[in-house]
Amino acid sequence: MTSPAVSSRDLPHPAREEIRLEGVLHALSDPMRLRIVRELATRGEELTCSHFDLPVTKSTTTHHFRVLRESGVIRQTYRGTAKMNGLRDDDLDDLFPGLLDVLLDAAGRQAARLGEDGA
């Protein structure tokens, strides 16, 4: 039996049971990646990569999205020519109950304390 053809536009994601706490914490330890995740959580919907106006180069932005995807924090899918990004909050809440909420709350408090524009 042959497996179905995989599109070259399908991106690899870890299965829920493959997501590791240390990978999630590493992904969220970077301010730009945390900013992306905060925006996704605040909006509660999938957003295109171009939606995010990060103060880094396009290649660095691509790297940040890849780290988030490979750690299991976000899911990326193509819709036409747009790469859509969605938070895997259901998977993360199942595996690490309350972790994402606590981290996002702490990040929001820090942004407010430092007077940063936050998501």
C-alpha positions in Angstrom: 0.0 0.0 0.0 1.4 3.4 -0.9 0.9 6.4 1.3 -0.9 9.4 0.0 1.2 12.1 -1.7 2.3 14.8 0.6 2.2 18.3 -0.8 5.5 20.1 -0.8 3.5 22.9 0.9 2.5 20.7 3.9 4.6 21.7 6.9 5.8 19.2 9.5 4.2 19.5 13.0 4.8 17.4 16.1 1.9 15.2 17.1 0.3 16.2 20.4 2.1 13.3 22.2 5.4 14.5 20.8 5.2 18.0 22.3 7.7 18.5 25.1 7.6 21.0 27.9 11.2 22.1 27.4 10.6 22.7 23.7 7.5 24.9 24.5 9.4 26.8 27.2 12.4 27.4 24.8 10.1 28.6 22.0 8.4 31.0 24.4 11.6 32.3 25.9 12.3 34.6 23.0 10.6 38.0 23.1 9.6 38.0 19.4 8.1 34.5 19.6 6.3 35.4 22.8 5.0 38.5 21.0 3.6 36.3 18.1 1.9 33.9 20.6 0.4 36.8 22.6 -1.1 38.2 19.4 -2.5 34.9 18.3 -4.0 34.3 21.8 -5.5 37.8 21.9 -7.0 37.6 18.5 -8.2 34.0 19.0 -8.0 33.3 15.2 -5.5 32.3 12.6 -3.3 35.1 11.3 -1.1 35.3 8.3 2.7 35.7 8.7 2.4 39.1 7.1 0.0 40.2 9.8 2.9 40.4 12.3 5.1 43.5 12.0 8.2 42.4 13.8 11.3 44.6 14.1 13.5 41.8 12.6 14.4 40.6 9.1 12.1 38.4 7.1 14.5 35.4 7.5 14.6 35.9 11.2 10.8 36.1 11.3 10.6 32.9 9.3 13.0 31.3 11.9 10.8 32.4 14.8 7.7 30.9 13.2 9.6 27.6 12.5 10.7 27.3 16.1 7.1 27.9 17.3 5.8 25.3 14.8 8.4 22.7 15.5 7.9 23.0 19.3 4.1 22.5 18.9 3.1 26.0 20.0 1.5 26.9 16.7 0.1 25.2 13.6 0.9 26.5 10.2 -1.2 25.8 7.1 -1.3 27.2 3.6 -4.5 28.7 2.4 -3.9 29.6 -1.2 -0.6 31.6 -1.1 -1.0 32.7 2.6 0.6 30.8 5.4 -1.8 30.8 8.3 -0.7 30.6 11.9 -2.9 29.3 14.7 -2.2 28.7 18.4 -2.3 25.1 19.4 -3.8 26.1 22.7 -6.1 23.0 23.0 -3.1 20.7 22.7 -1.0 22.7 25.1 -3.8 23.0 27.6 -4.3 19.2 27.4 -0.6 18.5 28.0 0.3 21.3 30.4 -3.0 22.6 32.0 -2.9 26.3 32.7 0.7 26.8 31.5 -0.1 28.9 28.5 -2.5 31.1 30.4 0.0 31.7 33.2 2.8 32.5 30.7 0.6 34.9 28.7 -0.7 36.6 31.8 2.9 37.1 33.1 4.0 38.4 29.7 1.1 40.9 29.7 2.0 42.1 33.1 5.6 42.5 32.2 4.7 44.5 29.0 2.5 46.8 31.1 5.1 47.2 33.7 7.7 48.1 31.1 5.4 50.3 29.1 5.7 48.2 26.0 3.0 47.9 23.4 1.6 44.5 24.0 -0.7 42.2 22.1 
